[in-house]
Every structure is written in C-alpha cells, then in structure tokens.
Amino acid sequence: MSSYFTDLAQQYIDGEWRPGTGSWDIIDFNPYDGEKLASITIATVEEVDDAYRAAERAQKKWGATNAYARRAVFEKALALIDEREAEITEVIIAELGGTRLKAAFELHLVREFLRESVQLALRPEGKIIPSPVDGKENRLYRVPVGVVGVISPFNFPFLLSVKSVAPALALGNGVVLKPHQNTPIAGGSLVAKIFEDAGLPGGLLNVVITDIAEIGDAFIEHPVPKVISFTGSDKVGRHVATVCAANFKRSVLELGGNSALVVLEDADIDYAVDAAVFSRYVHQGQVCMAANRVLVDRSIEAEFTEKFVAKVRTLKTGDPSDPQTVIGPVINSSQADALSGAVEQAIAEGATALLHGSTTDNLVEPSVLTGIPADSGLLQQEIFGPVVFLVPFDGEEEAVRIVNDTPYGLSGAVHTADIERGVNFAKQIDTGMFHVNDGTVHDEPLVPFGGEKHSGIGRLNGETTVDAFTTTKWISVQHGRSIFPF
C-alpha cells in the first residue's frame, strides 16, 4: 500500500499537515477488496474557516506576484507528477478502483491541464475602451476573484481537482479544496502534496476532508470564496447553485449526463461498435459523459447489436491492478446495489437482457439491455455504471427526438459516413458538447467543457476558465476636466 495513505491522511491548512478535530473519522476503503486504506478525522466548521482565512491572507501577495514567477510552480508540479507516476497510479487503483488503463488516461489529462495552467498564468489581458466623454480613458483590468472553493467528485478525483485548482492558482487566486469522501487522497491530499513540493507558498492551497453531516453548507456559504467550482450530481449541484446565489457567489457546475451515441444507417459499424463500447464502459461507466444510451438505426440494428454484445463479452471484469482488467469495481456498495436494481427494474418493465452481468460485492459485470419501453424513467436518468440501453430508431428525425428526450445535455456522438450530415445532426442536439464519428468521452484543455439543462452551468478550459476564475474591473482616468451639471 502506498505511503500516501498514511502520510497524507490529514487536513492541509495554512501550509501545515494536521489532524481534523471532528468527533468522527472518514474511513477510506479500497472498493475492490474492502481493505482499509486510511482513517481521517474530519474537519469541522472552524477548520473550514481556518482554511478560507488562510487562503484569503496568502492570496494578496500571490495575486500581486509576477505571472512568470507563478508559472514556475506549475512547471515543477508537472515534473513531480512524472517522477511519481508509478505511486500515483497505485493510489488511483487502490482508492477508486481505477484500472491501469484508466489511471494512465487520468494522468495524461492531468498533465495536459497542468501544461495549460503554465500558459494560463500569462493569459489575462486588459483593455482600453473608448469613452464618449472627452479626455476620459477607460481601462478594463482582468483580476483574480480572490479565493475559489473547489468540490471534486470520486470518479476522476485527481484530474477534476487539478482541473479547477491549477488554473485558479495560476490566475492568482487562493483555493480551498474539498475532495469527495470516497477519494480523499487522490482528490485532495495528493494534490496538496504535489503543489507543496512544487514550491507553492503555504496557505494558498488548503484541503479540508469533511462531510456535510459535520459542516452543513459552511463550505459554500462562507463569506471568503467568490466562486464555487463543483463537479457532481445534478441534485447536489442544484443545492450548491441555490446557496451560492443566495450568498452572491458565482458557481461553476459540471453535473451529470445521459449521453447518447447515435449510429446512422451509413455508419462504419465496426468502428461505431468500438466507440460505443469505450463510451459506455470506460472506468466502469462512472463517467458523466458516458453513453448511457446507444441509438441504432433499425436497418442495421441486428448487425450492430450482435457485434456490440460480442465485444462487451470480451471485457474482463476483476482486479483493477491486473493490466488485463477493463472493468474494475464501482466506488461503493450502494452504487453496486443501485445498478443491480436498475437492471432488474428494466427487465420488470419489459426490457430484454442480451447480457445480464452479475454483481459480486462492488464488481458489477456489464449488462446490455434492449426493448426498454420508451416511457421508462430509466431512459431519463443517469446510470452511473456498466449498464447500457440499446434503442432502435427509424430515421434521423426520430433519433434527434429520442436523444433530446432527457433532462440532461452534456455530451453525445453520432456516427455516419457523411461528416456534414453528422454536424447537422449535432446542431439539433441540446448539449454543451457533441462529437462526430468518435466517442462521447472527451476533454481537452483549450475547448470549453460543460453542459446544458441539468448538466450544469458555466464552462471550464481555455478562455472560459479565465472567465470563471477572474473578474473584470473598470478604472477610468479623466485626463481633462469633466463638466458636472451642478
């Protein structure tokens, strides 16, 4: 077991590693074998306050630091991730049941976003804006918001913490990070350790490992943070947005999805099968962009279905540390039970299980279902695991209607031999992102990432990250003399 689980099982506040003072512990378990990885005494409301106050104090000097000097921290962090890749991989495997393939995928994206953060430090630019008033000069400055609160999820905890933490810091802010209770090391302490060793001044990044049962809404209500960046379910996201609005804060919300991968009649079927299998089953299907639904033109349904099921049968379920494993455990037993319940509900409603995977502890084998009634509530919700619904359609118009018939709008994909046909199809879908002749799971440092409808508010990556974690300030200079009416 990595020493990270013993060395980093603490809070990180104001540049110091210290135990929480709450009355109970968060127990960090390996979802595959149930091994206890760490026991972490939770942070209290007082420690959340300590963290935010530390970030507020440290940010003043950091925000005034030369952007080129800030950039050096991120270059060092990149080098440390390269040095510690093997150990970080083991943390991802042990703490969240990620396979070696998934760990490599997550680390690749973390590097990409850190590289972008190196450049982001130099990105904010001011403007001189014309004035209708003689002698007046209008200067528009882009400045840090001050302190950003980050709440990260359990599925890609290292990536989705870094994705907000690194750019917020690069742009001159202080940060307080609250990782998910199931991934306190990969999503929290590990991030703090890397930035501490990279030379980030103490107090700028703080990690509080806690639970709403202890702190309630203190993390998002606190007066110091001006922006809350949250990744998680739409149910919790709705609450975060409500509390933020009531407290005059901005929120950036990356929430759930119910993406569809659509296969038109002229598609390359073998390629579409590969894309669909990856889009549904990567990281056990615990991905917000995963293809819950695979829509297939009825004229090619039989061939596609046969090939799809055959490929899914080859996916090995088991120990995530085994390089041959494609599907490891889901994050906890309640998730496993919910997935089993969804499959049984679909069958009870009339669906046919072309593949009915068994569940052993947190290992959920793949299930492939077809014939689910069009009015089933299961088609409306996010299924966060290795369960897929195959849905036939007759013609593009019906496909568009089915894809849009969900409260979510995050990602999606369409496969066709005609690229412009695919683009025209994509334009009709109510999502923040859509991909032609590819999978549904993508994230790139420069391209705005986010969803429509219940899938979130706001965007991250590239220029949209600058918008998220900075604000504009107008300073006017009167070089002449204004004329006042009295």
C-alpha positions in Angstrom: 0.0 0.0 0.0 1.3 3.5 -0.9 2.8 5.5 1.9 0.5 8.3 0.7 -2.4 6.6 2.6 -0.6 7.0 5.9 1.4 10.2 5.3 -1.4 12.2 3.7 -4.3 11.1 5.9 -4.7 14.6 7.3 -6.0 18.0 6.7 -3.8 20.5 4.9 -4.5 24.0 6.2 -2.3 27.2 6.1 0.7 25.2 4.8 0.6 22.6 7.6 -0.5 19.0 7.8 -2.7 18.5 10.8 -5.4 16.2 12.0 -9.0 17.3 11.9 -10.8 18.0 15.2 -14.2 16.5 14.4 -15.7 13.8 16.5 -15.6 11.0 13.9 -13.4 9.6 11.1 -13.8 9.2 7.4 -12.7 5.6 6.6 -11.0 5.3 3.2 -11.7 1.8 1.7 -10.4 0.0 -1.4 -13.6 -0.6 -3.3 -12.2 -3.8 -4.8 -11.1 -5.8 -1.8 -12.5 -3.7 1.1 -9.1 -3.0 2.6 -8.9 -0.1 4.9 -6.6 2.4 3.3 -6.7 5.3 5.8 -8.7 6.8 8.6 -9.0 10.6 8.6 -10.6 12.7 11.4 -12.9 15.1 9.7 -12.6 18.8 9.5 -15.0 21.0 11.4 -16.7 24.3 10.5 -13.9 26.0 12.4 -11.3 24.3 10.2 -13.2 25.2 7.1 -13.0 28.8 8.3 -9.3 28.4 9.1 -8.7 27.2 5.5 -10.6 30.0 3.9 -9.0 32.7 6.0 -5.5 31.3 5.2 -6.3 31.3 1.5 -7.5 34.9 1.8 -4.4 36.1 3.6 -2.0 34.3 1.2 -3.8 35.4 -1.9 -3.0 39.1 -1.5 0.7 38.6 -2.1 0.2 35.8 -4.6 -2.2 37.8 -6.7 0.4 40.6 -6.9 3.2 38.2 -7.9 4.6 38.3 -11.4 2.8 35.8 -13.6 6.1 34.4 -14.9 7.1 33.6 -11.3 3.8 31.9 -10.6 4.3 29.8 -13.7 7.4 28.1 -12.3 5.3 26.3 -9.6 3.2 24.5 -12.3 6.3 23.5 -14.3 7.7 21.9 -11.1 4.4 20.2 -10.4 4.5 18.6 -13.9 8.0 17.3 -13.2 6.9 15.8 -9.9 4.0 14.0 -11.5 6.3 12.5 -14.0 8.7 11.4 -11.2 5.8 9.9 -9.1 3.7 8.4 -11.8 4.0 4.8 -10.5 3.0 5.8 -7.0 0.1 8.0 -8.2 -1.1 5.1 -10.4 -1.2 2.8 -7.4 -3.3 5.4 -5.4 -5.8 5.7 -8.3 -6.1 1.9 -8.5 -6.4 1.3 -4.7 -8.7 4.2 -3.8 -11.2 4.4 -6.6 -10.8 1.0 -8.3 -9.5 2.6 -11.5 -7.8 0.2 -13.9 -4.3 0.7 -15.1 -5.7 1.9 -18.4 -7.9 4.4 -16.6 -5.1 5.6 -14.3 -2.9 6.3 -17.4 -5.8 8.1 -19.1 -6.3 10.3 -16.0 -2.7 11.1 -15.6 -2.4 12.0 -19.2 -5.2 14.6 -18.8 -3.8 15.9 -15.6 -0.5 16.7 -17.4 -2.4 18.3 -20.3 -4.3 20.6 -17.9 -1.2 21.5 -15.9 0.6 22.4 -19.1 -2.3 24.7 -20.0 -2.1 26.2 -16.5 1.5 27.1 -17.2 0.2 29.3 -20.1 -2.9 30.4 -18.3 -0.8 32.4 -15.8 0.1 34.7 -18.7 -3.4 34.7 -20.4 -5.4 37.5 -18.7 -5.2 40.7 -20.7 -6.6 44.2 -20.1 -8.3 46.6 -22.5 -8.5 50.2 -23.2 -12.2 51.0 -24.1 -13.3 54.2 -25.9 -15.3 56.8 -23.9 -17.9 59.2 -25.2 -16.6 61.7 -22.6 -13.8 64.0 -23.7 -10.5 63.4 -22.0 -11.6 60.1 -20.4 -9.6 56.9 -20.7 -11.4 53.6 -19.7 -9.1 50.8 -18.5 -10.5 47.3 -18.1 -8.4 45.1 -15.8 -8.7 41.3 -15.5 -8.1 40.4 -11.9 -8.3 37.3 -9.7 -11.6 36.8 -7.9 -9.7 36.2 -4.7 -10.5 32.7 -3.3 -12.1 29.8 -5.1 -13.8 26.8 -3.3 -13.5 23.5 -5.2 -15.6 20.4 -4.6 -14.4 17.4 -6.6 -16.1 14.0 -7.3 -14.9 10.4 -6.8 -14.7 9.2 -10.4 -11.8 11.2 -11.8 -10.7 12.8 -8.5 -7.1 13.7 -9.3 -8.0 15.2 -12.7 -11.2 17.0 -11.6 -9.5 18.6 -8.6 -6.4 19.7 -10.6 -8.7 21.0 -13.4 -10.1 23.7 -11.2 -7.3 24.0 -8.6 -4.4 24.6 -11.0 -6.0 27.3 -13.2 -7.5 29.1 -10.2 -4.0 29.3 -8.6 -2.3 30.1 -11.9 -4.7 33.1 -12.3 -3.7 34.5 -8.9 -6.3 33.1 -6.6 -6.2 31.2 -3.3 -8.0 27.8 -3.2 -9.8 25.6 -0.7 -10.4 22.1 -1.9 -13.0 19.6 -0.5 -12.5 16.2 -2.1 -15.2 13.5 -2.2 -15.3 11.4 1.0 -14.6 8.2 -1.0 -11.4 9.7 -2.6 -9.8 12.0 0.0 -6.2 11.2 -1.0 -6.4 11.1 -4.9 -8.8 14.1 -4.9 -7.3 16.1 -2.1 -4.2 15.4 -0.1 -2.2 14.2 -3.1 -2.9 17.5 -5.0 -1.8 19.4 -1.9 1.4 17.4 -1.6 2.4 17.9 -5.2 1.9 21.7 -5.0 3.6 21.9 -1.6 6.6 20.1 -3.0 6.5 22.3 -6.2 7.1 25.4 -4.0 3.6 26.8 -3.8 3.6 29.3 -0.9 1.8 28.0 2.3 -1.8 28.9 2.7 -2.6 29.3 -1.0 -4.0 25.8 -1.4 -5.8 24.2 1.5 -7.5 20.8 1.6 -10.4 20.0 4.0 -11.5 16.4 4.3 -15.0 16.5 5.7 -18.7 15.7 5.3 -21.9 17.8 5.1 -23.1 15.8 8.1 -20.4 17.7 10.0 -20.2 21.1 8.3 -23.6 21.5 6.6 -23.4 24.3 4.0 -20.4 26.0 5.7 -18.1 25.3 2.7 -20.3 27.1 0.2 -21.9 29.7 2.5 -18.5 31.0 3.8 -18.1 34.7 3.0 -14.5 34.4 1.7 -14.9 32.4 -1.6 -16.3 34.3 -4.5 -16.6 31.3 -6.8 -17.5 27.7 -6.1 -16.5 25.1 -8.6 -18.5 21.9 -8.1 -18.4 18.6 -10.0 -21.0 16.0 -9.0 -24.7 15.1 -9.3 -27.4 17.4 -10.6 -29.3 17.0 -7.3 -26.4 18.3 -5.2 -25.5 20.8 -7.9 -29.0 22.4 -7.7 -28.4 22.9 -4.0 -24.9 24.4 -4.5 -26.3 26.8 -7.1 -29.1 27.9 -4.8 -26.9 28.5 -1.8 -24.3 30.3 -4.0 -27.0 32.6 -5.5 -28.3 33.4 -2.0 -24.8 34.4 -0.9 -24.0 36.4 -4.1 -21.3 33.9 -5.3 -20.7 32.6 -8.8 -21.0 28.8 -9.3 -19.4 26.7 -12.0 -21.3 23.4 -12.1 -20.2 20.3 -14.0 -23.1 17.9 -13.4 -24.4 14.6 -14.6 -25.3 13.4 -18.1 -27.4 11.0 -20.0 -25.4 11.0 -23.2 -26.4 9.1 -26.4 -24.2 7.6 -29.1 -26.2 7.5 -32.3 -25.4 5.1 -35.2 -26.9 6.2 -38.5 -27.6 3.6 -41.3 -24.5 4.7 -43.3 -22.0 4.4 -40.4 -18.9 2.2 -40.2 -20.5 -0.4 -37.9 -17.3 -2.0 -36.6 -15.9 1.4 -35.8 -19.1 2.5 -34.2 -19.1 -0.6 -32.0 -15.6 0.2 -30.7 -16.6 3.8 -30.0 -19.8 2.8 -28.2 -18.2 0.1 -26.1 -15.5 2.5 -24.9 -18.0 5.3 -24.4 -20.2 3.2 -22.1 -17.7 1.1 -20.2 -14.6 3.3 -19.6 -14.0 3.4 -15.8 -16.9 1.0 -15.3 -19.2 3.6 -16.8 -18.7 6.0 -13.9 -18.1 9.0 -16.2 -20.5 11.9 -16.6 -20.0 11.8 -20.4 -20.6 8.1 -20.7 -23.0 6.8 -23.3 -26.0 5.6 -21.2 -28.0 5.1 -24.4 -26.8 3.7 -27.8 -29.3 4.5 -30.5 -29.1 2.4 -33.7 -31.0 2.8 -37.0 -33.3 -0.1 -37.2 -32.0 -1.1 -40.6 -28.6 -2.0 -39.1 -29.8 -2.9 -35.6 -29.3 -6.7 -35.9 -25.7 -6.5 -37.2 -24.7 -3.7 -34.7 -26.2 -5.5 -31.7 -24.6 -8.8 -32.5 -21.1 -7.2 -32.8 -21.7 -4.9 -29.8 -22.7 -7.7 -27.5 -19.8 -9.9 -28.7 -17.3 -7.2 -27.9 -18.8 -6.4 -24.5 -18.5 -10.1 -23.6 -14.7 -9.8 -24.1 -14.3 -7.1 -21.4 -12.6 -8.6 -18.4 -14.1 -7.7 -15.0 -12.0 -8.0 -11.9 -8.9 -6.8 -10.0 -8.1 -3.3 -11.3 -4.4 -3.8 -10.7 -4.4 -6.5 -13.3 -3.3 -4.9 -16.6 -5.8 -7.1 -18.5 -8.8 -5.8 -16.5 -11.1 -3.4 -18.3 -13.9 -3.2 -15.7 -12.9 -2.8 -12.1 -15.2 -2.2 -9.1 -17.7 0.6 -8.8 -17.0 3.0 -6.0 -19.1 1.5 -3.2 -21.9 -1.0 -2.3 -24.7 1.5 -2.6 -23.7 2.2 -6.2 -23.5 -1.5 -6.9 -26.9 -2.1 -5.5 -28.4 0.8 -7.4 -27.0 -0.6 -10.7 -28.4 -4.1 -10.0 -31.7 -2.5 -9.1 -31.8 -0.6 -12.4 -31.2 -3.8 -14.4 -34.0 -5.6 -12.6 -36.4 -2.7 -13.0 -35.7 -2.5 -16.7 -36.4 -6.3 -17.1 -39.6 -6.0 -15.0 -40.7 -3.2 -17.3 -40.3 -5.4 -20.4 -36.7 -5.0 -21.5 -34.6 -7.9 -22.7 -31.2 -8.5 -21.2 -28.9 -9.5 -24.1 -26.1 -9.6 -21.5 -27.0 -9.8 -17.8 -23.9 -9.2 -15.7 -23.7 -10.5 -12.2 -22.8 -8.4 -9.1 -20.2 -9.6 -6.5 -19.5 -7.1 -3.8 -18.6 -3.9 -5.8 -17.8 -5.8 -9.0 -20.6 -5.2 -11.5 -20.3 -7.1 -14.7 -21.6 -5.4 -17.9 -25.2 -5.6 -18.8 -26.7 -4.8 -22.2 -30.5 -4.2 -22.4 -32.8 -3.7 -25.3 -36.5 -3.3 -25.8 -36.9 -1.0 -22.8 -40.2 0.9 -23.1 -39.9 4.4 -24.4 -41.7 5.8 -21.4 -39.4 4.2 -18.9 -37.9 6.6 -16.3 -34.6 4.7 -16.7 -34.1 6.3 -20.1 -34.4 9.8 -18.5 -31.8 9.3 -15.7 -28.1 8.9 -15.5 -27.0 5.3 -15.0 -23.5 5.6 -13.4 -22.1 2.2 -14.2 -21.6 -0.6 -16.7 -25.2 -0.8 -17.9 -26.3 0.2 -21.4 -29.7 0.6 -23.2 -29.7 -0.2 -26.9 -32.5 1.8 -28.5 -33.6 1.4 -32.2 -34.9 4.3 -34.2 -36.5 4.9 -37.7 -34.8 7.9 -39.4 -32.9 10.9 -38.2 -35.9 12.9 -37.0 -36.8 10.2 -34.5 -33.2 9.9 -33.4 -33.0 13.6 -32.6 -36.2 13.4 -30.6 -35.0 10.5 -28.6 -31.6 11.9 -27.9 -33.1 15.2 -26.6 -35.8 13.5 -24.5 -33.8 13.8 -21.3 -33.3 16.5 -18.7 -29.6 16.3 -19.3 -27.4 17.8 -22.0 -23.7 17.1 -21.5 -22.2 15.1 -24.3 -23.0 12.8 -27.2 -21.8 11.4 -30.5 -23.1 10.4 -33.9 -21.6 8.0 -36.5 -22.2 8.5 -40.2 -20.3 8.3 -43.5 -21.2 11.9 -44.2 -19.4 14.3 -41.9 -21.6 17.3 -42.7 -24.7 15.2 -42.1 -23.2 14.4 -38.7 -22.5 18.1 -38.0 -26.1 19.0 -38.9 -27.3 16.2 -36.6 -25.1 17.5 -33.8 -26.5 21.1 -34.2 -30.0 19.8 -33.3 -29.0 18.2 -30.0 -29.4 20.2 -26.8 -25.9 19.5 -25.4 -22.9 21.5 -24.5 -20.7 19.1 -26.4 -21.2 16.6 -29.3 -18.8 14.6 -31.4 -19.0 13.3 -35.0 -17.5 9.9 -35.6 -16.0 9.5 -32.2 -16.8 8.5 -28.6 -18.8 10.6 -26.1 -15.9 10.9 -23.5 -13.6 13.8 -24.3 -11.9 16.6 -22.5 -9.3 19.0 -23.9 -7.5 21.9 -22.2 -8.5 24.6 -24.7 -12.0 23.6 -25.6 -15.0 24.9 -23.4 -16.3 22.0 -21.3 -19.7 22.0 -19.8 -23.4 21.1 -20.3 -26.9 22.4 -20.9 -30.1 21.8 -19.0 -29.5 19.7 -15.8 -25.9 19.0 -16.8 -24.6 22.2 -15.4 -23.9 25.9 -15.6 -20.8 27.6 -17.0 -17.7 26.2 -18.8 -14.1 25.4 -18.0 -11.0 25.1 -20.1 -9.1 27.7 -22.1 -10.5 31.2 -22.1 -13.7 30.0 -20.3 -11.5 29.1 -17.3 -10.1 32.7 -17.3 -13.7 33.9 -17.2 -14.6 31.5 -14.4 -11.8 32.4 -12.0 -11.2 36.1 -12.7 -13.4 39.2 -12.7 -13.2 42.5 -14.6 -12.5 45.9 -13.0 -13.2 49.2 -14.7 -10.8 52.0 -13.8 -11.4 55.3 -15.6 -8.9 58.2 -15.8 -10.0 61.7 -16.7 -7.1 63.4 -18.4 -9.0 66.7 -18.8 -11.8 68.0 -16.7 -15.4 66.7 -16.5 -18.3 69.1 -16.7 -20.8 68.5 -13.9 -24.5 69.7 -14.1 -24.4 71.2 -10.6 
